[in-house]
């Protein structure tokens, strides 16, 4: 009997060695310690034994069965653990550090500077109505200025806004005067693409409406913004310009940092690059925004954020900015 029990246990051990899946271990379990197993039969046979035999073998059979069950249960536990998805912390992953898009970097810089000057940041819709993009900004339907800002007209009667200036009217309507807002955002134009023109680019609009606001204030704000972004005094020139929504209107150009002012494709060989459109808000625009133009005056400006990023990071082709080429775009860091 002793030998039989030892054999049963060692047979079980070798059977368990050959299996690893939970289902297979369960099969071994029922064969060796289940209801119809040999050990179970031996246990059931105890009742027919004499008292002496019962004494002799009873505890031996029982303890062997217990040992066999423990072996099976241990194996079962191993099999179950293995089948769970486990976290292997020995695998090393290369973690790629993300980076901000150059336009995002300059947009945040300009916005932060303006916020420190008390400007509230607002945003308007990229899909805009003709009213907010043109009419309310003193550009009626047949005005030639519409030609300069051809855009994508949508089937639903809306358009993709050509400028962040649409925010001027939204802000006047929403907050009234006095007012100091800036609005960074994406803008669109139907352009032939070249090194300096894209159909999708970014601007930031700024506007101050208060009593006694003058062009001096505008100049100060522009100078602060540009010198902070470029971390030095940049050479700017102010030219008379034309925008239907300002009177007088100015263009602020900055010396081209790509070629150092010598002339290159980016600056169309002029040595300067147009960076800011600005002026004193036209009374018709104040009126459209529901503001009394007798009581309040204001200035507004629009900075080309995409141009600013190109100048700051010396990017000589605007098209790479929308290319999504991460090898190129990931090299710009916030300084
Ligand atoms: N919206 C003009 C453009 O995209 C830029 C501009 C000019 C904005 C004069 C202004 C402004 O706020 O006063 O060309």
Boltz pocket constraint, residues with backbone or C-beta under 6 A from the ligand:
constraints:
  - pocket:
      binder: B
      contacts: [[A, 162], [A, 163], [A, 164], [A, 165], [A, 205], [A, 206], [A, 243], [A, 245], [A, 246], [A, 250], [A, 276], [A, 277], [A, 278], [A, 279], [A, 280], [A, 299], [A, 300], [A, 301], [A, 302], [A, 303]]
      max_distance: 6.0
